[in-house]
Amino acid sequence: VNRISGEEIAAASTSKDPWASVNPALMGKISDKVATSLATWLPTQSAAAPAIAGAAQAAQASANKVAKNTAPAAQKSIQQASATAAGAVTGTTTGSIGGKVNAIVPSVKGAPGDGSVSLTRAIRGELSRSGVALGAAPTPQSYRVEGRVALKQAVKGQQEIKIDWDVKDPKGKTLGTVSQKNSIPAGSLDGSWGKTADAAAAAAAQGILKLLPSKTAKIN
């Protein structure tokens, strides 16, 4: 029903075995591209969604496993996310009734087209479905997830886009940043983001949730 193909350049090797040049970093790069292509294609197959849902989960799990062995500087696509922790998460914070983590998500900044609206709505939806209690205004117990988009000038019909999600604790300290980057056809996101926003948010939420505490202490 679909074929994903491509090529990567490996470093030269004196070994007679060509696979000797294929290191974990290269395999991670290939896995990222395959997972991204699959994640982009799957939503278009709504009729077959129940049958292939398991395949999507398996692809993501495989990509996550390989990512542990790849170089930190490996480039991630817009549908893949890499989280960089700026400080340790304490695990519990007093203040949320019922144990849910409270957070606010301001409007995403710098996105072309309707990206600010689409990305903000999409990431709020992903976090809410994952059990994060979202508020309209900050409180002394609220974490903060700030999204910003940077789009470089077009070069030969392509533009580099980067989305950063800063996760901050209730005191304003940055716990870490989830970054997404890819090269897209120039101007392709100047209008409606559509499912691109949903795909980007779904991947980013995985990294964001790792930076947030798993739960908060219940008020007595």
Rosetta silent file (secondary structure, phi, psi, omega in degrees, C-alpha in Angstrom):
SEQUENCE: VNRISGEEIAAASTSKDPWASVNPALMGKISDKVATSLATWLPTQSAAAPAIAGAAQAAQASANKVAKNTAPAAQKSIQQASATAAGAVTGTTTGSIGGKVNAIVPSVKGAPGDGSVSLTRAIRGELSRSGVALGAAPTPQSYRVEGRVALKQAVKGQQEIKIDWDVKDPKGKTLGTVSQKNSIPAGSLDGSWGKTADAAAAAAAQGILKLLPSKTAKIN
SCORE:     score description
SCORE:     0.000 S_00000001
   1 L     0.000  -15.940  179.606    0.000    0.000    0.000 S_00000001
   2 L  -163.854  150.619  176.376    2.985    2.312    0.332 S_00000001
   3 L  -131.132  129.989  176.883    6.738    2.332   -0.218 S_00000001
   4 L  -111.182  121.231 -177.445    9.231    4.477    1.677 S_00000001
   5 L  -137.174  162.360  179.695   12.626    4.794    0.007 S_00000001
   6 L   175.400 -172.751  179.023   15.674    7.006    0.150 S_00000001
   7 L  -149.180  151.671  177.426   19.436    7.028    0.445 S_00000001
   8 L  -133.825  149.391  179.204   22.105    8.140    2.882 S_00000001
   9 L   -97.519  125.144  179.563   25.839    8.641    2.390 S_00000001
  10 L  -102.073  154.925  178.150   28.084    6.655    4.725 S_00000001
  11 L   -65.220  149.023 -179.912   31.710    7.375    5.562 S_00000001
  12 L   -64.117  147.814  179.550   34.311    5.482    3.529 S_00000001
  13 L  -137.329  146.997  178.069   35.614    2.235    5.026 S_00000001
  14 L   -84.077   -9.048 -179.541   38.572    0.002    4.256 S_00000001
  15 L   -71.871  148.486  176.111   36.514   -3.054    5.128 S_00000001
  16 L   -74.373  -16.770  178.751   35.233   -5.316    2.372 S_00000001
  17 L   -89.416  111.109 -178.284   31.901   -5.348    4.137 S_00000001
  18 H   -60.807  -24.906 -179.234   29.958   -2.196    3.093 S_00000001
  19 H   -72.837   -9.386  178.636   27.835   -2.464    6.256 S_00000001
  20 H   -66.018  -21.341 -179.605   30.927   -1.702    8.343 S_00000001
  21 H   -86.617   -8.557 -177.254   30.333    1.992    7.544 S_00000001
  22 L   -89.536   99.953 -178.148   26.784    1.927    8.890 S_00000001
  23 L   -96.676  172.192 -179.367   27.041    3.163   12.479 S_00000001
  24 H   -56.721  -35.493 -179.703   24.235    3.781   15.036 S_00000001
  25 H   -64.079  -42.212  179.542   24.081    7.495   14.153 S_00000001
  26 H   -67.518  -42.157  178.069   23.429    6.720   10.489 S_00000001
  27 H   -63.390  -36.872  177.463   20.830    4.080   11.339 S_00000001
  28 H   -64.017  -40.323  179.663   19.142    6.580   13.661 S_00000001
  29 H   -63.787  -42.945  178.824   18.990    9.156   10.874 S_00000001
  30 H   -64.664  -44.375 -179.556   17.422    6.618    8.521 S_00000001
  31 H   -61.369  -40.140  178.560   14.935    5.496   11.183 S_00000001
  32 H   -59.801  -44.962 -177.479   13.916    9.110   11.853 S_00000001
  33 H   -67.788  -38.617  178.928   13.167    9.703    8.168 S_00000001
  34 H   -65.906  -45.923 -179.650   11.226    6.470    7.815 S_00000001
  35 H   -62.351  -38.978  179.524    9.159    7.152   10.937 S_00000001
  36 H   -65.780  -45.720  179.148    8.454   10.693    9.753 S_00000001
  37 H   -61.399  -40.748 -179.953    7.375    9.560    6.281 S_00000001
  38 H   -66.757  -43.684 -179.193    5.135    6.917    7.822 S_00000001
  39 H   -65.355  -30.856  178.489    3.618    9.355   10.324 S_00000001
  40 H   -74.944  -36.820 -176.828    2.883   11.823    7.504 S_00000001
  41 H   -78.993  -37.807 -173.875    1.292    9.188    5.269 S_00000001
  42 H   -55.382  -44.065 -178.500   -0.790    7.305    7.841 S_00000001
  43 H   -60.012  -20.780 -179.674   -3.321   10.097    8.564 S_00000001
  44 H   -80.394   -8.202 -177.760   -4.285   10.073    4.868 S_00000001
  45 L  -106.357   54.814 -173.630   -5.377    6.454    5.163 S_00000001
  46 H   -58.178  -35.859 -177.864   -8.403    7.040    7.419 S_00000001
  47 H   -66.683  -29.156 -177.656  -10.306    4.017    6.115 S_00000001
  48 H  -101.122    8.681 -174.070   -7.463    1.706    7.039 S_00000001
  49 H   -53.942  -47.258 -178.049   -6.635    3.440   10.313 S_00000001
  50 H   -58.412  -36.800 -176.129   -7.781    0.637   12.677 S_00000001
  51 H   -75.061  -27.209 -174.153   -5.645   -1.928   10.868 S_00000001
  52 H  -108.687    2.416 -179.662   -2.481    0.155   10.775 S_00000001
  53 H   -59.157  -40.621  179.565   -2.660    1.917   14.143 S_00000001
  54 H   -63.758  -35.271  179.584   -0.466   -0.774   15.667 S_00000001
  55 H   -65.412  -38.010  179.044    2.112   -0.293   12.925 S_00000001
  56 H   -64.139  -42.486  179.653    2.346    3.422   13.711 S_00000001
  57 H   -65.918  -38.807  179.809    2.955    2.708   17.401 S_00000001
  58 H   -66.258  -38.599  179.496    5.579    0.097   16.551 S_00000001
  59 H   -64.537  -41.989  179.625    7.365    2.513   14.210 S_00000001
  60 H   -66.443  -41.276  179.099    7.503    5.206   16.894 S_00000001
  61 H   -62.654  -39.984  178.931    8.739    2.734   19.519 S_00000001
  62 H   -64.930  -42.808  179.630   11.459    1.554   17.145 S_00000001
  63 H   -63.009  -40.968  179.272   12.537    5.129   16.396 S_00000001
  64 H   -64.007  -38.422 -179.397   12.709    5.939   20.107 S_00000001
  65 H   -66.464  -44.260  179.908   14.851    2.859   20.772 S_00000001
  66 H   -67.618  -34.875 -176.985   17.322    3.682   18.016 S_00000001
  67 H   -59.453  -27.091 -179.616   17.453    7.346   19.064 S_00000001
  68 L   -64.340  -23.089 -176.741   19.093    6.359   22.345 S_00000001
  69 L  -104.656    4.440 -177.688   22.183    5.286   20.378 S_00000001
  70 L   -94.658  162.111  179.913   22.392    8.212   17.970 S_00000001
  71 L   -67.626  140.980 -179.191   24.548   11.301   18.206 S_00000001
  72 L   -58.558  -27.037 -176.707   22.879   14.204   20.078 S_00000001
  73 L   -83.772    0.049 -179.375   23.537   16.495   17.117 S_00000001
  74 L   -59.822  132.602 -177.038   21.536   14.329   14.709 S_00000001
  75 L   -71.941  135.320  177.807   18.946   16.484   12.943 S_00000001
  76 L  -104.257  147.504  178.795   15.303   15.773   13.808 S_00000001
  77 L   -83.507  172.759 -177.378   12.416   16.362   11.429 S_00000001
  78 L   -65.467  -25.676  178.046    9.386   18.494   12.196 S_00000001
  79 L   -88.978   -8.152  176.074    7.399   15.376   13.090 S_00000001
  80 L  -108.453  152.486 -177.087   10.183   14.117   15.367 S_00000001
  81 L  -133.841  139.404  174.553   11.195   15.885   18.549 S_00000001
  82 E  -118.300  128.192 -177.835   14.373   15.961   20.621 S_00000001
  83 E  -101.822  131.869  176.900   14.167   17.124   24.216 S_00000001
  84 E  -117.088  113.284 -177.639   17.110   18.820   25.927 S_00000001
  85 E   -78.776  130.082  178.282   16.779   19.086   29.692 S_00000001
  86 L   -95.619  -13.209  179.662   18.109   22.304   31.192 S_00000001
  87 L  -167.527  162.692 -177.976   17.590   21.162   34.770 S_00000001
  88 L   -73.600  140.157  175.429   16.306   18.258   36.831 S_00000001
  89 L   -89.176  130.976 -172.844   12.558   17.870   37.278 S_00000001
  90 L   -71.164  -25.439  178.173   11.704   17.357   40.917 S_00000001
  91 L    99.678  -37.458  176.904    8.876   14.895   40.260 S_00000001
  92 L  -138.049  143.317  176.436    6.305   16.431   42.625 S_00000001
  93 L  -140.070  125.292 -178.673    5.007   19.919   43.158 S_00000001
  94 E   -71.094  138.066  172.875    2.371   20.799   45.732 S_00000001
  95 L   142.145  -18.832 -176.724   -0.685   22.666   44.493 S_00000001
  96 L  -101.587  123.850  178.266   -2.778   20.661   42.052 S_00000001
  97 L   -74.620  129.925  177.949   -6.000   19.099   43.305 S_00000001
  98 L    91.908   -2.678  174.620   -6.411   15.537   42.073 S_00000001
  99 L    88.687   -4.837 -179.474   -2.745   14.999   41.173 S_00000001
 100 L   -77.782  149.129  175.857   -2.840   16.481   37.653 S_00000001
 101 L   -80.402  128.449  176.975   -0.063   18.746   36.434 S_00000001
 102 E   -89.408  137.620  179.191   -1.298   22.291   35.819 S_00000001
 103 E  -151.971  155.304  172.004    0.067   24.114   32.772 S_00000001
 104 E  -122.177  146.863  179.491   -0.661   27.036   30.501 S_00000001
 105 L  -127.028   98.824  178.398    0.201   27.174   26.794 S_00000001
 106 L   -66.457  167.335  178.507    0.411   30.713   25.363 S_00000001
 107 L   -60.581  137.478  178.368   -0.080   31.252   21.637 S_00000001
 108 L   -64.981  138.956 -177.401    2.815   29.971   19.540 S_00000001
 109 E  -104.732  147.634  170.056    4.975   32.792   18.202 S_00000001
 110 L    83.598    2.230 -176.858    6.572   33.300   14.796 S_00000001
 111 L   -81.179  137.630  176.025    4.593   30.750   12.764 S_00000001
 112 L   -76.671  169.545  178.195    3.623   31.631    9.175 S_00000001
 113 L    57.009 -138.982  178.237    0.092   31.169    7.861 S_00000001
 114 L   -95.314   20.269 -176.220   -2.352   29.942   10.486 S_00000001
 115 H   -57.575  -36.990 -179.963    0.447   28.119   12.306 S_00000001
 116 H   -60.610  -45.779 -179.778    0.123   30.141   15.494 S_00000001
 117 H   -71.675  -47.164 -175.662   -3.533   29.169   15.878 S_00000001
 118 H   -65.597  -46.205 -179.268   -3.188   25.609   14.554 S_00000001
 119 H   -66.124  -41.664  179.645   -0.081   24.683   16.543 S_00000001
 120 H   -61.894  -47.290  179.065   -1.411   26.202   19.750 S_00000001
 121 H   -62.378  -41.974 -176.600   -4.711   24.347   19.438 S_00000001
 122 H   -67.591  -43.859 -177.870   -2.970   21.090   18.504 S_00000001
 123 H   -70.825  -35.009  176.463   -0.427   21.091   21.352 S_00000001
 124 H   -63.174  -41.084  179.035   -3.114   22.026   23.894 S_00000001
 125 H   -63.839  -42.893 -179.273   -5.213   19.119   22.673 S_00000001
 126 H   -64.235  -44.392 -178.868   -2.312   16.647   22.903 S_00000001
 127 H   -67.790  -40.036  179.495   -1.372   17.725   26.437 S_00000001
 128 H   -62.811  -42.916  179.361   -4.977   17.710   27.622 S_00000001
 129 H   -66.856  -21.907  179.415   -5.508   14.175   26.311 S_00000001
 130 L   -89.884    5.065  175.189   -2.344   13.136   28.150 S_00000001
 131 L    98.129    6.454  177.924   -3.758   14.272   31.494 S_00000001
 132 L   -84.636  128.194  178.983   -2.287   17.767   31.797 S_00000001
 133 E   -83.482  112.289 -176.993   -4.772   20.252   33.301 S_00000001
 134 E   -93.274  138.661  179.417   -4.626   23.377   31.129 S_00000001
 135 L  -117.882  157.882  178.578   -5.532   26.803   32.470 S_00000001
 136 L   -83.701  -23.103 -179.380   -6.386   30.084   30.775 S_00000001
 137 L  -136.462  148.557 -178.899   -4.314   32.107   33.237 S_00000001
 138 L   -68.452  150.117  175.118   -1.150   31.293   35.232 S_00000001
 139 L  -129.417  170.217  178.341   -1.298   30.291   38.890 S_00000001
 140 L   -61.368  -14.040 -179.038    1.474   29.769   41.463 S_00000001
 141 L  -107.890    3.328 -173.282    1.355   26.054   40.555 S_00000001
 142 L   -83.665  131.189  167.337    1.268   26.382   36.752 S_00000001
 143 E   -82.912  167.398 -175.688    3.977   25.063   34.484 S_00000001
 144 E  -135.963  132.133  178.326    4.385   26.878   31.181 S_00000001
 145 E  -118.986  109.329 -175.602    4.892   25.524   27.639 S_00000001
 146 E  -109.627  123.998 -179.796    6.026   28.206   25.197 S_00000001
 147 E  -107.432  141.252  176.487    6.238   27.486   21.473 S_00000001
 148 E  -143.918  143.764 -176.923    8.103   29.512   18.877 S_00000001
 149 E  -118.071  136.186  176.515    8.698   28.974   15.179 S_00000001
 150 E  -125.104  127.965 -177.789   11.672   30.173   13.130 S_00000001
 151 E  -124.240  120.444 -178.926   11.617   29.997    9.339 S_00000001
 152 L   -81.695  165.622  178.612   14.735   30.750    7.293 S_00000001
 153 L   -66.544  149.776 -177.374   14.767   32.342    3.853 S_00000001
 154 L   -67.658  140.342  175.446   14.187   30.021    0.914 S_00000001
 155 E  -132.267  114.984 -179.340   17.213   28.489   -0.807 S_00000001
 156 L    54.282   42.039  175.723   16.639   26.674   -4.094 S_00000001
 157 L    81.967    5.004 -178.976   12.964   26.271   -3.353 S_00000001
 158 E  -123.410  148.163  176.329   13.460   24.923    0.173 S_00000001
 159 E  -128.481  140.410  175.669   13.088   26.530    3.612 S_00000001
 160 E   -92.242  127.682  178.656   14.408   25.357    6.949 S_00000001
 161 E  -117.577  140.883  178.529   11.815   25.467    9.712 S_00000001
 162 E  -135.088  133.004  176.553   12.477   25.010   13.412 S_00000001
 163 E  -119.115  123.522  177.531    9.975   24.724   16.243 S_00000001
 164 E  -114.402  135.174  176.355   11.158   25.055   19.842 S_00000001
 165 E  -118.433  108.270  178.812    8.992   24.279   22.876 S_00000001
 166 E   -88.560  127.683  178.272   10.354   25.682   26.148 S_00000001
 167 E  -106.825  121.280 -176.469    9.036   23.982   29.291 S_00000001
 168 E  -120.426  146.832  179.463    9.210   26.136   32.437 S_00000001
 169 L   -82.701  175.721 -176.634    8.386   25.363   36.048 S_00000001
 170 L   -58.191  -21.404  179.490    6.018   27.503   38.182 S_00000001
 171 L   -91.705   -0.498  178.351    8.922   29.769   39.177 S_00000001
 172 L    94.325    2.004  179.394    9.886   30.444   35.569 S_00000001
 173 L   -76.893  132.222  179.480   12.937   28.199   35.466 S_00000001
 174 E   -75.251  119.047  178.982   13.443   26.489   32.103 S_00000001
 175 E   -83.119  -27.257 -179.812   13.349   22.727   32.589 S_00000001
 176 E   167.921  174.914 -178.744   14.249   21.962   28.991 S_00000001
 177 E  -132.604  132.329  174.029   13.476   22.529   25.329 S_00000001
 178 E  -100.609  121.696 -175.618   11.895   20.222   22.781 S_00000001
 179 E  -115.943  141.899  177.312   13.187   21.058   19.288 S_00000001
 180 E  -133.215  137.143 -177.196   11.894   20.070   15.862 S_00000001
 181 E  -146.919  143.378  178.594   13.560   20.923   12.551 S_00000001
 182 E  -161.811  165.648  173.780   13.023   20.117    8.897 S_00000001
 183 E  -106.808  126.673 -175.332   13.434   21.407    5.359 S_00000001
 184 E  -124.754  158.765  173.853   10.124   22.126    3.598 S_00000001
 185 E   -58.413  134.698 -176.899    9.090   23.415    0.145 S_00000001
 186 L   -55.152  128.816  176.479    9.266   27.207    0.211 S_00000001
 187 L    79.584    2.019 -175.405    5.953   28.780    1.164 S_00000001
 188 L   -69.197  -17.674  178.947    4.210   25.466    1.828 S_00000001
 189 L  -113.491   19.237  179.667    3.172   26.587    5.323 S_00000001
 190 L   -76.519  -13.302  178.245    2.226   30.159    4.448 S_00000001
 191 L  -113.963 -122.503 -179.861   -1.460   29.195    4.501 S_00000001
 192 L   -80.101  134.145  177.682   -3.223   26.418    6.362 S_00000001
 193 L   -82.628  -30.150  178.331   -1.051   24.000    8.358 S_00000001
 194 L    54.231 -130.980 -176.330   -3.766   21.363    8.504 S_00000001
 195 H   -71.251  -15.024  177.136   -2.512   17.952    9.587 S_00000001
 196 H   -62.330  -39.821  178.585    1.085   19.209    9.718 S_00000001
 197 H   -64.280  -41.505 -179.893    0.238   21.033   12.961 S_00000001
 198 H   -65.054  -42.192 -179.460   -1.331   17.888   14.418 S_00000001
 199 H   -66.287  -42.932  179.797    1.662   15.722   13.470 S_00000001
 200 H   -64.435  -42.751 -179.307    4.170   18.226   14.857 S_00000001
 201 H   -66.538  -38.405 -179.042    2.210   18.612   18.102 S_00000001
 202 H   -62.357  -41.599  179.031    1.827   14.852   18.566 S_00000001
 203 H   -72.864  -41.504 -178.967    5.586   14.336   18.380 S_00000001
 204 H   -63.802  -37.649 -177.594    6.444   17.415   20.466 S_00000001
 205 H   -58.945  -33.388  179.903    4.028   16.406   23.236 S_00000001
 206 H   -61.687  -42.031  178.694    6.029   13.227   23.861 S_00000001
 207 H   -73.262  -37.934 -179.997    9.128   15.264   24.695 S_00000001
 208 H   -62.304  -43.050 -179.124    7.199   17.894   26.638 S_00000001
 209 H   -63.832  -29.145  178.313    5.594   15.267   28.871 S_00000001
 210 H   -71.395  -26.895 -179.643    9.039   13.899   29.720 S_00000001
 211 H   -85.438  -26.413  176.425   10.079   17.344   30.975 S_00000001
 212 L   -79.017  152.149  175.438    6.935   17.853   33.045 S_00000001
 213 L   -64.776  150.553 -177.024    6.614   16.006   36.385 S_00000001
 214 L   -65.657  -31.202  176.662    4.619   12.798   36.096 S_00000001
 215 L  -163.477  168.874  177.881    2.099   14.055   38.675 S_00000001
 216 L  -118.166  158.491 -178.166    1.720   16.607   41.430 S_00000001
 217 E   -70.887  140.608  179.663    0.993   16.152   45.095 S_00000001
 218 L   -79.377  137.277  179.493   -2.638   16.334   46.160 S_00000001
 219 L   -73.334  132.286  178.141   -3.604   19.144   48.508 S_00000001
 220 L   -88.167    0.000    0.000   -4.770   17.867   51.913 S_00000001
